[in-house]
Amino acid sequence: MTTNKITAIPGGITATPGFMAAGINAGLKKDQLDLAMIYNPVLCSAAAVFTTNKVKAAPLLVSRDHLVQANGYAHGVVINSGNANACNGVSGVINAQTMVAVAAQAMGIKEEYMLVSSTGVIGQPLPMDKVLPGIVKVAGKLKGDGGREAAQAIITTDLTVKEKAVQLELGGKIVTIGGMAKGSGMIHPNMATMLAYITTDISIAPKLLHSGLKEAVENTFNMITVDGDTSTNDTVVVLASGEAGCPPVVEGSAAYADFVAALTQVCTTLAQAVARDGEGATTLLAVVVKNAATITDARLAAKAVAGSNLFKAAVFGRDANWGRILCAVGYSGAQFQPEQVDIYIGEEQVARDGGGIDFSEERAAEILKQDQVTVTVDLKVGDCAATAWGCDLTYDYVRINGSYRT
């Protein structure tokens, strides 16, 4: 466990010294920023985690190949919103490769050192007549305080821009970690429809950086759900420049533990922001499962409750229908004894030993009216715990997704 103090600071990806970013309108959206770039002149250690969906968008395939070709190093990433460039066949891959080629040429680097992402409508050709001039334009606007513009340029149905940055001391040097994310719909554990980008000036090898990213993602982005849909474009990328001047982080060290703790804090904030901004959502739902036999059981149970459409609808209706919680735990795959389970909505206990108790419906309803609600499920069979995040299911979710393409 880390004992290093992690301090929140303003900003996002460009809070990390040396990183530049920009966001512009390239014409993919009518009047919103829709094309972003993140870049560092220093060749960075790079790692990424991608969607588990078998259908993977072209930009994801190109980025994955580039990380292999470049042995886990990159200078930056170019990102468009408004079009996912997914399910477009060979032409989609060619377009993603062309985006990278134009971005690399604009920055004077090798193509394999540039990554690419897209988000938006699936199955529509990418308008390259707008994208390619836009890439040249955004490359010329890179600046050390351009993180907010980049964060604005990657969103789709998001209502809020999602950024986080922290600092900590490693090896006598101040290290920064900054991040941005987008995501509002098609959000489900095992990488949701979300893009997230993290920058840091720590010195760390690509393989160890990937291990740290996977550990952080498992407890954060893989523990959120909005609607049960796992997208084709889900990507989390981290770039580490090594410019902080601290000694290289090695596996098993205290510095590595401190770094992963800080990285996890950034990812947690971004993941919670995605869940809170779920399409049509009015309530952020945190589901805490404790005293499970294994961490796997705890995660399964927490994600099942957070993803239960019946319970999410009950939260929207301010109905303390705890039976839907226990039902979701029951089909989650977690091992437990139903007759031992206690359930709480906020501080109000609503079930004991798998059965109903005399609780205050009025107090529970008031708790469910808050903009953040915590549900606790005590399995009482072990000492493992996990938290999942979701949101309520509202009429607006249907409205938004019923007209997404129009």
N, C-alpha and C positions, 0 to 999 in steps of 0.2 A: 504494500500500500504506500502510495506517495505521501510524503510530508512536505513537499515543496509547495509554496504558496503560488496559486494561480490567480492572476489579477486580470479582470476584464478591462478592456480598453475600447475606445470608439473605433468604428470602422469595420471593414470586412477584408477582402483579399488584398487590397493595397495598404492595409495597416502593416503588413510585413515589408520591411525595408527592401528596396531593390525590385519589387514587383510593380509592373505597370498594367493598366487596364483601360478599356474604353467601351462605350456603348453608343450605337447610332441607330437611326431609322434607315433601313435599306429598301423599304417599300414592301416588305412581306406583310406588315400590318399597316393600317391606314395612317395612324397618327401616333404610334407608340414606338419606343426603341425596340429593335428586334434583332440586332446583331452585336455580338460582344467579342472581345479578345482579351486574354490574359497573357502576359509575356514577361520573361526575365532574360536579360542579355546573358546571364550566367546559365550554363547548362545544369539543369537541376536533376536530382534523383526524382523519379516519378513512379507513382503506383496508382492503380485504379481497381475498382470493384464494379462489376457490371450486372445487369439484370439476369435473373435465372430463367426468364421467359425463353422458350425455345426459338421464338421468332425475335430475332435481333435486328435492330435497325442498322443501316449501312454505316453511319458514322461510328457506331460502337465497334463494328467489325474492323474498320480502318484504324481506329485508335488502338484497339487490342493488338493488331498486327504491328503497328508502329512501336509500341512498347517492347515487343519482342525483338524487332529489328534493331532498335536502338539500345538494347540491353538495359531497359528501365531508366532511360534518360529522356528529358524533353525540355524545351524552352517555354512552351506555352500551349494554349488551346484556343480555337476559334469556335464560337457557339452561335447558332441561329435559333430563334423562336418563330412560331407561326407556321412551321412545317416540320414534321418529324423525319422526313426522308426515310420512311420505313415502308417496307412492302413494295418497293419500287424496282425490284429485280436488279439486273446487272447495271442498269442506268443509274440506280441509286448509289451503288458502290462507286461508279465512275465519278458521279457528282461529288461524293464525299472526298474522294481522292483529289479531285480538282480543287475543291475548297482548300485542302491542306497545301496543295502545290502553290496556289496563289498566295496564301498566307505566308508560306515559307519563303517564297520569292520576295515578297514585300519586306520581310525581316532579314533577308540575306542569310538564311540558315538551310540546313538539309531538311528535306521533307519529313523524314522519319522522326525529326525532333519536334514536330507539331502534331497536336491531337485535335480532334474535331467532335462536336456534339450538335445534335439538333433536337428540337422539341416542338410539338404542335400536332396538327392533324395527320393521321396515318393514311398512306395510300395515295397521296397527291404528289405529282412531280415537283421537285424543288425548282423554283424559278431562278435559274442560274443567271439570267440577264440582269437580275437585281442583286443576287447574292455576291457575285464575283466583284463588281465595282464597289459593293459595300465593304468587302474585305479589304480592298486597297484603301478605302476611305477610313475604316476603323483603325487600320494599322498606322495611319498617319496621325491619329488622334490619341495614341497611347500616352498616358500620363500617370504620375505617381499617386495621384489622388482620384483615379478614375474608377475605383471599385464600386461606388454606388451606381454609377451609370451602367456598368456591366451587369450589376445585380438587377437593375430595372429592365435591361434588354433581354434577359433570359426568361422572364415570367410569361405565363400564358393566361390562365383564368385566375391566377393568384390575385388576392386583394392587397397583399403586403409584400414589401421587399424583405428578404431574409438574409441577415448578415450577423456575424459574430467574430470577435477577435479577442485574444488573450495573450498575456505575457507571463513568463516564468524564468527563473534563473537556472542555467545549466552550466557547469564547469566555470563558474565565475562570470558568465556572459548572460545578457538578457536575450531570450529567445522569444520570437513572436509567432503566433499561429492565427491566421485569418481565414474566414470562410464565407461563402455565399451559397445559397440554394434556391431552387424553385420547386414548387409542387403544391397541388391543390386537389386534383382529382386523379383517378387511376393510381391510388396509393394503397399498397398492401405490403405486409412483411415479405422479406427476401427481395428487397429493393423495389421501391415504389416508383411511380412516374415522377421521377424526380431527378434533377441534375444537381450535383453539389460539387463545389470546387474549393480546395483548401490550399493555402500557401503557408510556407514556413521557412525560416532561415536557419533551421537546425542542420547539422552535418550528420547524415545518416545514409547508409547504403540502400540501394533500391529494394533489395530483397527484404531487409529488415523493415523498411518503410512500408512495404506491402503487408507484412505481418502485423504491424501496428495499426494500419488502416483497417484490415479485416477484423481485428479485435474491437476496434472502436465502432465499426459499422454494425457488428453483430449485436451490440447492446443498445444501439440508437436507431439508425435508419431501418434496420431489420426488425424493429419493434414498434413500428407505426403502421396504422391502417386507416383509410378513409372509406373505401368502398369495395375492397376485395379484389380489385383489378391490378395485376402486375404488368407494367408496361413493357414496350419493346425497346425503349431508349434509356432506361435507368442507368445512371453513371455517377460514381463518386471518384474524383481525381484529386490527388494530393501531389504538390510539387515542393521539393525541399532544396533550397539553394546552397545551404552551408555557409552563408555569408555572415552569420552571427559571430563566428570566430570561436565557438565552443569546440572542445575535442569531439571527434566522431563518436556518436552514440553506438554502443555495442550491446548485443543481445544479453539479456539477463542482468544488466546493470541497473543501478538506481536511476540513472539518467533516462534510460529507456522507459522505466516504469513511470517516471514523472512526465515524460513526453506523451506516452499513451494516455495518461490521465488527463492531460491538457487537451489532447486531440479529441478524446471522448467528450470532454466538456463542450468543446466547440460543436461537435456532431450532435450532442444531446440538445443543445439550444436550437440548432437548425432543424433537427427532426421534430421537436415539439412545435416549432413555428409552422412546419408543414402540416402537422396534424391539426393545429389550431386554425389554420387557414383552409381546412377542407371545404370543398365546394358547398356553399349554402350553410356551413356550420355556424352554430351559435355557442357551442360549448366545447372546450378542450376536455377530453376524457382521459384520465390516468387510471390504469388498472394495475394494482399492486397484488401480486400473488406471493404469499410468504409461507414459510414452513412446509415447502414442497420437498419431496424425497430427493429430487435431482434438479439441477439448473435447467435441464431440458424440459422436465415436467412443468417447472415454474413458467418458462417461456411459452410453452404450448398453451397452458391455461390462460395466461395473461393475454396472449394474442387472440385467442378464441373469444374471450369476453369483449375485448376492444373491437373485434370485427363482427360481432353478432348484430345483424341488421335489426332483429327484434329488440335487442336491448338498446341499441343506438336510437331507435324510434321511441322507445320508452323514455330515454333521457330527454329527447326533444319534447315529449308530452309531459315531462316532469312527473312521471309515474314510477314509483319505487318498486317496480316489478322484479323483485330479487330472484324469482323462479327462472327468469330468462338468463340470469347470471349463472346460476348453478347448472342449468341446462347446457350452456355453452362450455363450461368446464367439463361437463360429462362427455361431450363429443370431441373434446380437444385432443384426446390421445394421452393426456397426462394420467399417471397412476395415482389414485387416491381412494379414500373411503368416503362415499357421499354422506354417510351418517355422522361424519366428524367435522364437516365444513362449517365455518363461521363466515358471515358476510357482513360488510359494513358499507354504507353509503355516506361518505364523509365520516363524521364521528358517530353517526347513528347506526347502531347494530340492527340489522333487519332479519338475520337468520342465525340460528345457533344449532350446532350439531345436525346440520342438514335439514332443519325444519323451521317453520315460521315461529316468530315470537311476537309479543305485543309491543309494537314500536309505534312511534308517532309518524303517521303518514304526512301530517302537516310539516313537521321538521324536515322529513326526508324530501318533500316537495320543494321546500325552501332551499335546501342544499342543491337540488338539481337545477334550480334557477340560476345558480352562479355561473360565471363564464369559465370556471375551471372546477371540475368535479373529480374527486378521487374515490374509486371503489377498491376496497380491500377484501381479498379472499384468502382466508387462513385455512390451509389444508391440514395442518396439524399432524403431518407425518414425517417431517424432516426439518432441515434448517436452511434450505435454499430459497432464494427469492429472485423475482424478476419484475420489471415494470414495462408495460406496453402503453402506447398512447394512441388515441383515436379521437373521434368527435361524434356529435349527434347526427342523426340522419333526418334531414328536413325536406320540406316541399321544394325548396329552392335547388336542392341537388338535382331533382328530376328536371326542373325548369332549365337549369344551366346545361345539363347534358342532353336534354331533348332538342336543343338548338345549337349545339357546339359548332357545327360547320357553317351556321348561318349567322 
